[in-house]
Structures are given as structure tokens and as C-alpha cells.
């Protein structure tokens, strides 16, 4: 996987204050931990976004409900990177991830992000 290359580019983007505003206190250790346990689909989507700016819409269905990076952005107000990381979490651990999303949905109104 391209984990190191992605990690380096994310740090560079953070330094340039580009598109990482949901992680204002991001650290090198946090990014490394986040990336090294992600699925190949997520890593490739992040790599493509960093290299070309194109935002791949990842989708999966859990109990008949479709979760995608696009809906995570529109319904939960996430920027692209957090949407990919959350999608990956839903793929790996659907029950706790979906429960956390639903708790967040009821706790506060979603912030609309028009960057997708």
C-alpha cells in the first residue's frame, strides 16, 4: 500500500491548510495510525484524491441501507477525508460505526459541506 506516501502528502496538505479543516489538531502519529489499518479501497481513494483531486464515491450497503462517502459528506457535514475514514470504519466494524453516526446525527444538526 501507499501508506507512507499518503501520510507524507496529508502532512504537506495540512501544512498548506488545504481541505483538512476537520482535523485542526492532526498529528503525524494520528495520521499514521489512521492510515496503516485502512482497507485497500480507502487507501486508493485517498491516494487518488491527493494525486488528482478527484473524490471517489465509495459505497456499501449494511442491512439494506447504503452508506457512501457522498452521503456522509451531505448528511453528516463531513469533508472528503473524514468521509473516507468513516466509510472505512463502517466497512470494517458496521455496528459500532453506524451507532456512533446515529448518535452524532441526533446530537447536533449536520454541517453542510459542498466540496464533493
Secondary structure, DSSP 8 states (H G I E B T S, - for coil): --HHHHHHHHHHHHHTT-S-GGGTT--HHHHHHHHHTS-HHHHHHHHHHHHH------EEEETTEEEEHHHHHHHH---HHHHHHHHHHHHH-HHHHHHHHHHHHHHS--------
